[in-house]
Amino acid sequence: MTREEIIEKVNTFLIEEIEIDENDLKGDALLTKDLGIDSLDFVDIVVIVERTFGFKIKPEEMKEVKTLDQFYDYIGSKVN
């Protein structure tokens, strides 16, 4: 899966399921501070990522993921 495909899928569910404004989806956006993703949103995101990309997210691996670009990279490292 290409990075562009990952970005498209992630952005789609962030807009549709988590209700984040499309204009806020910039690579350097901080997940919690800039996008307003809280702990309940993260639970939903984990379920969506596992269903969409077919791998389990390990909480300890997500501790280093702070920006949207890092999130795309994390998913890319798991699916490729």
Secondary structure, DSSP 8 states (H G I E B T S, - for coil): --HHHHHHHHHHHHHHTS---GGG--TT-BTTTTT---HHHHHHHHHHHHHHH-----HHHHTT--BHHHHHHHHHHHH-
